[in-house]
Structures are given as C-alpha cells and as structure tokens.
C-alpha cells in the first residue's frame, strides 16, 4: 500500500481493502518500531552514557561519538537520549552579583585570562569541603588553565595551611618546577599565610588573588568543584571519610584521563597537555 500512495488517495486504498484508517496507522507504527535505523547508534549512546558514570549529557556524548568516527548532530543525540530516558546529573548554579574589591596581599594578576597559550603559564587553586559521616573532608586541587588538568591535589580532615601547601608543592614537582607561573586563588587564609607564599616564592611563582567576595575571578576552579560534586558526590551515600577520599582520587584520575572537555575540542585534559608539551 505504501508504494500505491504516490498515485492514489489513501482513503480510496483503505476503502478498497476494507481497512480502517486507525488500523492502518497502528500497523505502520509497528513496522517502523521494528525497523529502527538508529538502533546501533542507540546502543553506542547507551554504552557511553553508562561507561562515563551517567554524567555525560548530549554534548559530551556527541564528542565521544565523534572521537569514535560517528557523524551525528547534537540534536539527534539529544532526541535519542530523551527517547531512551537517559538523563545526566545536573548541577545547581549559584548567582553572585557582588563585584568585590582587590585584596592587600596580592592583586588580581590573572584578570580572568583563563586561556593561556601554553601549559604552566597560569594555575588556579582553591579549597572545597565535603561532609560525610558527621565529619568533614577538605580538598585542595591545583589546575593548569591551559588544559584544565589537575596537576596536584591534597585531601585532609582539617583545613590547615600545610594541607594547601602540600598540593602546591605537588603541582610544581609534577610539572617539573616551572618558573614564573601565575598561581591564582581567592583570599582564603591559606593563601595569605607566609608558609604558602614562601613556597610560591621558592619556586619562582607569581601570586594572584581574586577580589574579595567575587567567585567569578576564580570561575574555572569553581566550575570544576560544581561538576565534581554533581558527578561524584551528590546522590551517593558514603559511609566513611576513607571511602570518600578514595572516590575523590578516582574521580580526579577519571577527570584527567577520560572526561572529555568541550573547551578542549573534545579532548581529555591529559591528551591536550601531552599534545602541547611534545610539540
């Protein structure tokens, strides 16, 4: 009947065979459901979604597909994911309108220049807190803005200056002790302490600090914390601090090695870093 529709009215054809319009469309729908031209693509989307811990939305799923040789649009991926009931975790965003003022320890040298031309030109750092089993776990990562990789981090049950100093030392050691790196932070007490500033001076780093009360001056690190908590922490039940610290370590490894970044053109941080350093 489908081949005859080009030359005859559907009503005429249905009358000749004595078939109700609703019955015709019912069987047509069944035929289309049986033959799904996107069946293989759906299987790949489903596999990627679960492979990446259900945190990839349609944009990163598309990047992963492109890296595997698929040619597909974001709208198609979005449509298929919605039809399959695949929804990624969504993080909450907080609005902050206060512009802040420059601190007395160091000025805002970075000036929101979040895209340096080479690795080890500009780093950002901060401290965030997790609460589990009635205790607190603090994380202090250091990120290279060029490739968004976490090049050093430390965890602790207490938010001491030494805890922040440890991640800074680790970052310089891992990066080969580069000279003249701008290291940006907020105005937390860790970064105003002479111990932290002394280590930075020892490695030849340049200190930069956000204006007071302005999280946007350190937006990339705040963005990392938001993604990390949405993808690793919220919605999970941790029974001990050791379990959480292990999950943090595994997440940072996954983030550096596997998590695709749209800002990096669909590459992982470690891939982008390797390509820049070997040139």
C-alpha positions in Angstrom: 0.0 0.0 0.0 2.9 2.3 0.7 4.0 2.1 -2.9 0.5 2.9 -4.2 0.1 6.0 -2.0 2.1 8.0 -4.6 -0.6 7.5 -7.2 -3.8 7.1 -5.3 -5.5 8.7 -2.3 -5.1 6.8 1.0 -8.9 6.9 1.6 -9.5 5.2 -1.7 -7.0 2.5 -1.0 -8.3 1.8 2.5 -11.9 1.6 1.2 -10.9 -1.0 -1.5 -9.2 -3.3 1.1 -11.8 -2.6 3.8 -9.2 -1.3 6.3 -9.9 1.3 9.0 -7.5 4.3 9.0 -6.6 3.7 12.6 -5.7 0.1 11.9 -3.5 1.1 9.0 -1.5 3.6 11.1 -1.3 1.2 14.0 0.4 -1.4 11.8 2.5 1.2 10.1 3.8 2.3 13.6 4.6 -1.3 14.5 6.6 -1.7 11.3 8.6 1.5 12.0 9.3 0.4 15.5 10.5 -3.0 14.3 12.9 -1.3 11.9 14.9 1.3 13.8 17.6 2.9 11.7 19.3 4.4 14.8 19.4 1.0 16.6 23.3 0.8 16.5 23.7 4.5 17.4 21.3 4.0 20.4 23.4 1.1 21.6 26.6 3.1 21.4 24.9 6.1 23.2 23.7 3.8 26.0 27.2 2.2 26.4 28.9 5.6 26.5 26.4 7.0 29.0 26.9 4.2 31.5 30.7 4.0 30.8 31.0 7.6 31.9 29.0 7.1 35.1 25.8 8.7 33.8 27.4 12.2 33.9 27.6 12.9 30.2 24.9 15.0 28.6 24.1 15.1 24.8 27.1 17.4 24.1 29.8 15.2 25.6 28.1 12.1 24.3 28.3 13.6 20.8 32.0 14.5 21.3 32.7 10.9 22.4 30.8 9.6 19.3 32.8 11.9 17.0 36.0 10.6 18.5 34.8 7.1 17.6 34.1 8.0 14.0 30.4 8.7 14.1 29.0 11.6 12.2 26.0 12.8 14.2 24.4 16.1 15.3 23.8 17.2 18.8 20.1 17.5 18.2 19.9 13.9 17.1 21.8 12.7 20.2 19.6 14.8 22.4 16.4 13.3 20.8 17.7 9.7 21.1 18.8 10.2 24.7 15.4 11.6 25.6 13.6 8.7 23.9 15.8 6.3 25.9 15.2 8.1 29.2 18.9 8.9 29.6 19.4 12.0 31.8 22.7 13.2 33.1 23.2 14.7 36.5 22.6 18.4 36.5 24.5 20.7 38.9 23.0 23.7 40.6 24.3 27.1 39.8 24.6 29.9 42.3 24.2 33.6 41.3 26.7 36.1 42.6 26.5 39.7 41.7 29.0 41.3 44.1 32.0 42.6 42.2 34.3 42.7 45.3 37.5 44.6 45.9 41.2 43.9 45.5 43.0 42.3 48.4 46.0 43.7 50.2 48.2 40.6 49.9 48.2 40.3 46.1 46.3 41.9 43.2 44.3 40.1 40.6 47.2 39.5 38.2 45.3 36.8 36.3 42.5 39.2 35.5 40.2 36.4 34.3 42.5 35.4 31.5 41.5 31.8 31.6 43.0 30.6 28.3 46.9 30.8 28.4 48.8 30.0 25.3 51.0 27.3 26.8 50.9 24.9 29.8 52.4 26.1 33.1 51.7 29.7 32.5 48.6 30.1 34.8 47.3 27.9 37.5 44.3 28.2 39.8 43.7 26.7 43.2 41.0 26.7 45.9 39.7 24.7 48.8 36.3 22.9 49.0 34.7 20.9 51.7 32.7 17.7 51.7 30.7 16.4 54.7 30.3 12.7 55.3 29.5 10.5 58.3 29.5 13.6 60.6 33.0 14.6 59.6 34.5 17.0 57.0 36.9 16.2 54.2 38.7 19.1 52.6 40.1 19.1 49.0 42.8 21.4 47.7 43.5 21.0 43.9 45.7 22.9 41.6 44.6 23.2 38.0 46.6 24.3 34.9 44.3 26.6 33.0 45.8 25.7 29.6 44.4 22.1 29.6 42.2 22.2 32.7 44.2 19.3 34.2 44.5 18.8 37.9 48.3 18.7 38.3 48.3 18.5 42.1 45.9 18.0 45.0 45.7 17.1 48.6 42.9 15.9 51.0 42.7 16.4 54.7 40.2 16.1 57.6 41.4 19.6 58.7 41.7 22.7 56.7 45.3 23.7 57.7 47.8 25.8 55.8 50.1 22.8 55.4 47.3 21.0 53.7 47.2 23.7 51.0 51.0 23.9 50.8 51.1 20.2 50.1 49.0 20.5 46.9 51.1 23.5 45.7 54.4 21.6 46.2 53.0 18.6 44.4 51.9 20.7 41.5 55.3 22.2 41.0 57.0 18.9 41.4 54.7 17.1 38.9 55.1 20.0 36.4 58.9 19.9 36.5 59.3 23.1 38.7 58.4 25.7 36.0 59.4 29.3 36.8 57.2 32.3 36.5 53.8 30.6 36.8 50.9 32.8 37.8 49.1 31.0 40.7 45.6 32.4 41.3 43.4 31.8 44.3 40.8 33.5 46.4 41.6 35.5 49.5 41.4 32.5 51.9 43.7 32.5 54.9 45.7 29.6 53.4 47.0 31.8 50.6 47.7 34.8 52.8 49.9 32.8 55.2 53.6 33.3 54.9 54.2 29.5 54.6 52.1 29.2 51.4 53.6 32.4 50.0 57.1 31.3 50.9 56.7 28.1 48.9 55.4 30.0 46.0 58.4 32.4 46.1 60.8 29.4 46.4 59.5 28.0 43.1 59.5 31.4 41.4 55.7 31.7 41.1 53.7 34.9 40.9 50.8 35.2 43.3 47.4 36.4 42.1 44.2 36.7 44.2 40.5 37.2 43.4 38.8 40.3 44.6 37.1 39.9 47.9 33.7 38.2 47.6 34.0 37.7 43.8 33.9 34.0 42.9 33.9 34.8 39.1 37.6 35.8 39.3 38.3 32.1 40.0 35.4 30.8 37.9 37.2 27.8 36.3 38.0 26.2 39.7 34.5 26.9 41.0 33.2 25.2 37.8 35.4 22.2 38.5 34.0 21.9 42.0 30.5 22.2 40.8 30.9 19.4 38.2 32.8 17.2 40.7 30.2 17.4 43.4 27.3 16.8 40.9 29.1 13.9 39.2 30.8 12.2 42.1 29.3 13.3 45.5 25.6 14.3 45.3 23.3 11.4 45.2 25.8 8.9 46.6 25.9 7.6 50.2 29.4 7.4 51.7 29.9 5.6 54.9 33.3 6.8 55.9 35.9 9.5 55.1 38.3 6.9 53.7 35.6 5.8 51.2 35.1 9.5 50.1 38.8 10.2 49.8 39.2 7.1 47.6 36.2 8.3 45.4 37.9 11.8 45.1 41.2 10.2 44.0 39.4 8.0 41.4 37.3 11.0 40.1 40.4 13.2 39.6 42.1 10.3 37.7 39.0 9.8 35.6 38.6 13.6 35.1 42.3 14.0 33.8 42.4 10.8 31.7 38.9 10.2 30.4 36.5 13.1 30.8 36.0 14.9 27.5 36.2 18.7 27.6 34.2 20.8 25.2 36.6 23.8 25.7 39.5 21.5 24.6 37.8 20.5 21.4 36.5 17.1 22.7 39.9 16.1 24.1 40.7 15.0 27.6 43.0 17.2 29.8 45.8 14.8 29.7 45.6 14.4 25.9 45.6 18.2 25.4 48.6 18.5 27.8 50.6 15.8 26.0 50.0 17.4 22.6 51.2 20.8 23.8 54.3 19.5 25.6 55.6 17.3 22.8 55.4 20.0 20.2 
